[in-house]
Amino acid sequence: MTKQSWFGYAALAAFVVASVNVPAPFADARETMRDRLRERLASRMGADEGPKAPESETIAYGRYPLQRLDVWRAKAADTHAPLIVFVHGGGWKRGSKDNATGRFKALHYPEKGYAFASIDYRLVPGATVEQQAADVASAVRALVDRADTLGIDRRRIVLMGHSAGAHLAALVGTDERYLKGAGLSFANIAGVVPIDGAAYDVPAQTRDGPPIMQATYKQAFGTDPVRQKALSPTLQAAAPNAPQFMLLYVQRPDGVRQAKAFGDALTAGGSLVEHGSFPGEGLQGHAEINRRLGDPSYAPTAAVDDWLKRLFARLSLR
């Protein structure tokens, strides 16, 4: 999201929520408009409008228009480079590989010697969250199938996602049905990096999460407790899972609470878990950790770089 877009939304939000005395039913209408605006703003945070990094290759991994991904090859001469697959956010209903990946990742990770891919996936309400998770797995399969051509090491693949994408990456990393549906397994995923997600436990988030996101959660997950549980990475984290996770988050109370509970469940399930807790509050912090990840001057970048280096080094020795 550009600075101009941000200030435009902020100005509109200020107008909508201004404290003025209006008669009913206009007060109710204003309240509804305010909630919808806040929800839309929340789901758009993290977008970074502008040209994407050059030198990508676009691959179709399915027959639908949104089943596409961009991949950037590693800059190093190594022909078997590790791969990071990024899943964008946007409240499960918005966002794209072109504007919600952040400007640094597709430059930084190839420079570090890793291939980097950013995927599109079908969006709610035209698709279900289950289909979105299946899309993530299918995108990984498409990259695995092209590993020799792209210079990718099939043993060293990491899923990374922000916000709704953090939830989807975490779900694929805890419920193996999605990978198996694409002919893969947890053996194909070396690790998962969810970035500032807050819906790892869907029933808890629909009960305790911020009011401005409740309509988004209801649209994505419905109201059936059985389905909500099935779509909750925390509640699917009994073994087996992907072997390693690095949970990144800023200081949003629900995000911190959810990440810590998810980490505890993963540890109990046998995964190795590291936490990266960084400054940042509210939607601004939530957006910044996505937009700036990969910026060498931003602290979370070094933390993730160190985790990736250790993870990939261990795997290269096998």
C-alpha positions as a printed Julia matrix, in Angstrom:
318×3 Matrix{Float64}:
   0.0     0.0     0.0
   1.48    3.37   -0.98
   1.78    6.19    1.52
  -0.85    8.09   -0.46
  -3.24    5.12   -0.26
  -2.66    4.8     3.46
  -3.39    8.45    4.14
  -6.45    8.26    1.9
  -7.86    5.34    3.89
  -6.95    7.04    7.16
  -8.7    10.24    6.16
 -11.8     8.37    5.1
 -11.78    6.36    8.32
 -11.51    9.55   10.34
 -14.49   11.0     8.51
 -16.59    7.88    8.97
 -15.89    7.48   12.66
 -16.2    11.15   13.54
 -18.29   11.72   16.63
 -21.34   13.55   15.45
 -24.88   13.39   16.7
 -27.08   11.72   14.12
 -30.51   10.22   14.57
 -31.27    6.52   14.27
 -31.28    4.7    11.91
 -28.45    6.83   10.49
 -26.29    6.09   13.54
 -26.64    2.36   12.87
 -25.75    2.89    9.22
 -22.69    4.89   10.22
 -21.62    2.12   12.59
 -21.96   -0.48    9.85
 -19.97    1.66    7.42
 -17.28    2.2    10.02
 -16.94   -1.53   10.71
 -16.77   -2.36    7.01
 -14.14    0.31    6.38
 -12.01   -0.88    9.26
 -12.3    -4.47    8.11
 -11.31   -3.54    4.56
  -8.37   -1.5     5.82
  -7.25   -4.37    8.05
  -7.37   -6.91    5.24
  -5.44   -4.63    2.86
  -2.63   -3.8     5.25
   0.63   -5.28    4.04
   0.04   -4.55    0.37
   2.89   -2.68   -1.26
   1.76   -1.22   -4.54
   4.5    -0.74   -7.08
   6.54   -2.68   -9.64
   7.64   -6.14   -8.62
  11.27   -7.18   -8.73
  12.59   -7.95  -12.22
  13.8   -11.27  -13.64
  10.94  -13.45  -12.47
   9.44  -16.36  -14.38
   5.69  -16.97  -14.21
   4.4   -20.53  -13.95
   0.84  -21.79  -14.11
   0.2   -24.53  -11.57
  -3.5   -25.02  -12.38
  -6.19  -24.08  -14.86
  -7.64  -21.09  -12.99
  -6.3   -17.55  -13.58
  -5.19  -17.17   -9.96
  -3.27  -20.45   -9.97
  -0.06  -18.72  -10.97
   3.27  -18.08   -9.31
   6.38  -16.02   -9.94
   9.8   -17.49   -9.24
  13.17  -15.8    -9.04
  16.25  -17.98   -9.4
  19.09  -17.85   -6.9
  21.89  -15.49   -7.87
  24.61  -17.86   -6.65
  26.14  -20.4    -9.01
  24.81  -23.3    -6.93
  22.51  -25.32   -9.18
  20.68  -26.84   -6.21
  19.6   -23.77   -4.29
  17.15  -23.76   -1.37
  13.68  -22.39   -2.17
  11.39  -20.05   -0.22
   7.73  -20.08   -1.25
   5.76  -17.01   -0.12
   1.98  -16.95    0.43
   0.45  -13.44    0.45
  -2.12  -12.11    2.9
  -5.31  -10.14    2.38
  -7.97  -11.63    4.63
  -8.29  -14.74    2.39
 -10.24  -12.55   -0.07
  -7.75   -9.99   -1.42
  -4.11   -9.51   -2.27
  -1.87  -10.89   -4.98
   1.67  -11.99   -5.69
   2.15   -8.62   -7.4
   1.31   -6.26   -4.54
   1.36   -8.16   -1.24
   4.81   -9.74   -1.16
   6.78   -6.67   -0.12
   9.53   -5.08   -2.17
  12.56   -6.67   -0.56
  12.02  -10.43   -0.47
  12.37  -11.16   -4.18
  15.65   -9.22   -4.22
  17.1   -10.24   -0.87
  16.64  -14.0    -0.89
  18.07  -14.63   -4.38
  21.07  -12.51   -3.38
  21.49  -14.82   -0.36
  21.65  -17.79   -2.71
  18.04  -18.92   -2.42
  15.37  -19.23   -5.07
  12.23  -17.29   -4.16
   8.67  -17.82   -5.33
   5.51  -15.81   -4.61
   2.19  -17.44   -5.37
  -1.33  -16.4    -6.2
  -4.2   -18.58   -5.04
  -7.95  -18.57   -5.51
  -9.77  -16.15   -3.22
 -12.82  -16.28   -0.96
 -15.76  -16.27   -1.68
 -15.09  -17.82   -5.09
 -13.01  -20.52   -3.4
 -12.9   -22.03    0.07
 -10.01  -21.86    2.51
  -9.6   -25.59    1.98
  -9.11  -24.94   -1.74
  -6.64  -22.17   -0.94
  -4.52  -24.55    1.14
  -4.72  -27.07   -1.7
  -3.51  -24.31   -4.06
  -0.48  -23.69   -1.83
   0.4   -27.38   -1.95
  -0.14  -27.52   -5.73
   2.15  -24.52   -6.21
   4.87  -26.29   -4.25
   4.35  -29.39   -6.39
   4.76  -27.35   -9.57
   8.08  -26.03   -8.29
   9.25  -29.48   -7.18
   8.45  -30.84  -10.63
  10.59  -28.09  -12.2
  13.38  -28.25   -9.62
  16.1   -29.36  -12.04
  15.2   -26.69  -14.59
  15.0   -23.96  -11.94
  18.1   -25.09  -10.03
  16.14  -25.89   -6.85
  17.09  -28.36   -4.13
  13.98  -30.45   -3.5
  15.12  -31.21    0.06
  15.35  -27.57    1.13
  11.98  -25.88    0.65
  10.51  -23.43    3.16
   6.96  -22.08    3.21
   6.59  -18.44    4.27
   3.38  -16.43    4.52
   2.0   -13.21    5.97
  -1.33  -12.69    7.78
  -3.9   -14.89    6.0
  -0.94  -16.34    4.13
   0.68  -17.16    7.48
  -2.43  -19.14    8.37
  -2.39  -21.0     5.03
   1.33  -21.8     5.25
   0.84  -23.0     8.82
  -2.18  -25.11    7.85
  -0.25  -26.83    5.04
   2.58  -27.34    7.53
   0.35  -29.09   10.07
  -2.34  -30.93    8.08
  -0.61  -33.25    5.64
  -3.79  -33.89    3.66
  -3.13  -30.84    1.52
   0.38  -31.92    0.56
  -0.75  -35.5    -0.01
  -3.45  -34.19   -2.32
  -0.66  -32.74   -4.47
   1.43  -35.93   -4.3
   3.78  -34.54   -1.64
   4.34  -34.98    2.09
   6.0   -33.24    5.03
   9.27  -34.7     3.72
   9.06  -32.03    0.99
   8.82  -29.11    3.48
  11.95  -28.29    5.47
  10.35  -25.51    7.49
   7.6   -22.91    7.77
   7.84  -19.16    8.55
   4.4   -17.73    9.41
   4.56  -13.92    9.65
   2.23  -12.18   12.12
  -0.74  -14.47   11.73
  -3.6   -14.36   14.21
  -5.92  -17.16   13.12
  -3.97  -20.28   14.03
  -6.81  -21.23   16.4
  -9.92  -20.19   14.51
 -12.52  -20.82   17.27
 -10.44  -18.81   19.75
  -9.95  -15.96   17.29
 -13.62  -15.76   16.4
 -14.35  -15.63   20.11
 -11.57  -13.3    21.31
 -10.2   -11.57   18.21
 -10.77   -7.94   17.18
 -14.34   -7.05   16.22
 -13.24   -5.45   12.96
 -12.16   -8.83   11.6
 -15.13  -10.93   12.62
 -16.97  -10.59    9.31
 -13.81  -11.67    7.49
 -13.41  -14.7     9.75
 -17.04  -15.68    9.32
 -16.77  -15.43    5.54
 -13.58  -17.5     5.47
 -14.28  -20.12    8.13
 -18.05  -20.18    8.56
 -19.66  -21.0    11.89
 -19.41  -24.8    11.99
 -17.12  -25.69   14.96
 -15.94  -28.87   13.28
 -14.82  -26.99   10.17
 -13.24  -24.21   12.21
 -11.2   -26.78   14.13
 -10.13  -28.53   10.93
  -8.86  -25.19    9.57
  -6.92  -24.33   12.76
  -3.18  -25.08   12.58
  -2.93  -25.03   16.39
  -5.62  -27.68   16.64
  -4.02  -29.74   13.86
  -0.51  -29.62   15.35
  -0.43  -33.09   16.84
   2.37  -35.08   15.14
   3.26  -35.27   12.36
   3.97  -31.72   11.2
   6.61  -29.96    9.15
   9.84  -30.39   11.12
  10.75  -26.77   11.89
   8.91  -23.48   12.34
   9.97  -19.89   12.92
   7.04  -17.82   14.17
   7.41  -14.09   13.52
   5.14  -11.52   15.14
   4.84   -7.94   16.35
   3.17   -6.8    19.55
  -0.48   -7.24   18.61
  -2.12   -8.93   21.62
  -4.12  -11.47   19.63
  -1.19  -12.22   17.33
   1.19  -12.77   20.24
  -1.35  -14.91   22.08
  -2.07  -17.04   19.04
   1.59  -17.47   18.05
   2.61  -18.59   21.54
  -0.23  -21.12   21.73
   0.61  -22.37   18.24
   4.27  -22.71   19.17
   3.4   -24.72   22.27
   1.2   -27.06   20.22
   3.93  -27.54   17.61
   6.52  -28.31   20.27
   4.2   -30.86   21.81
   3.81  -32.35   18.33
   7.56  -32.78   17.95
   8.49  -29.83   15.72
  11.41  -27.55   16.49
  10.06  -24.03   17.06
  11.74  -20.65   17.3
   9.98  -17.36   18.0
  10.85  -13.95   16.59
   9.07  -11.26   18.61
   9.65   -7.72   17.34
   8.46   -4.16   17.97
   5.36   -2.95   16.2
   1.75   -2.42   17.17
  -1.6    -2.6    15.48
  -2.12   -2.66   11.75
   0.94   -0.52   11.14
   3.23   -3.07   12.78
   1.38   -5.89   11.07
   2.03   -4.3     7.67
   5.61   -3.26    8.37
   6.91   -6.72    9.23
   5.73   -7.94    5.84
   6.77   -4.94    3.77
  10.24   -4.67    5.27
  11.2    -8.31    5.67
  14.24   -8.7     3.44
  15.44   -5.14    4.11
  18.97   -5.62    5.54
  18.44   -2.71    7.95
  15.31   -4.31    9.49
  15.91   -6.55   12.52
  13.55   -9.41   11.55
  15.51   -9.86    8.31
  18.68  -10.85   10.16
  16.72  -13.17   12.45
  15.14  -15.01    9.53
  18.43  -15.08    7.62
  20.12  -16.75   10.58
  17.33  -19.31   10.96
  17.37  -20.13    7.24
  21.15  -20.43    7.17
  21.16  -22.9    10.07
  18.25  -24.88    8.67
  19.64  -25.2     5.16
  23.17  -25.94    6.4
  21.94  -28.87    8.47
  20.01  -30.28    5.53
  22.94  -29.91    3.13
  25.02  -32.19    5.38
  22.57  -35.09    5.05
